[in-house]
Amino acid sequence: MDDHDRFMCRQRAQRRAQQKGQKLDSLWGFENWDCDGREGHHISRKKYGDALIAIPVSMHRELTRRQLEEHATEGPDDSNPLERLGRFLLGLTDIVECLADFLRRVGNALIAAARRGQRKLCESDYSLTQLLAFMGALHKCLGATLATLAHEIGE
Ligand SMILES: [Zn+2]
């Protein structure tokens, strides 16, 4: 899937969400994160690896959609370490894109608040502390997983 295909795929997903009556700024559903529950997500998909992270339900929905619609179709051997590492890296890429989109959103919100004359954080529509906790959990999980995968493909 190239960049154009990925763009079109996401446009179709956005349209499907709108047709269901969901009013989303993005497919990540950031506006729901504060009240979303958390779900366990297998970064590589369960059959390709055990790395699991707790994430907001809305984020999980989009990561799952990407795994199913945007990642390479399934290979013949889900125990192949190269396939498993490849799947993990695609899952990681999606998470990093989510974080980049989130940070851009926060940055723009802070600048907009500054333009309104604010000098301190007040109520925003999502919590920076949640993001920081999430990034900490992600960092811990990814470090352990990358070490394991590096060992597997080196054997
Ligand atoms: Zn998942």
Residues whose N, C-alpha, C, O or C-beta is under 5 A from the ligand:
A	BS01	ZN	G40 H41 H42
